[in-house]
Amino acid sequence: HLWHSLGLILVGLLAHHLPASMWAKTSGALMIAGLVVFSGSLYALSLTGLRGLGAITPLGGLAFILGWLALALAAWRG
């Protein structure tokens, strides 16, 4: 959570300085999706024991990776 939360703070700062940046908005959306899907599926798996929830966890990880790439693009093109 810590690193991705810091990433969301960076997204907010970048979006404040570049309000029209499509990449900053995309990065924020992907990081939030990553938090919900990755962390949410792991929490739900541990609380409910439903093994099928583990299958969607990598999708959250992919959203995190794409979110960081979009953040890098937003900063680079800024």
Beta strands, then each sheet from edge to edge (+ up, - down):
end
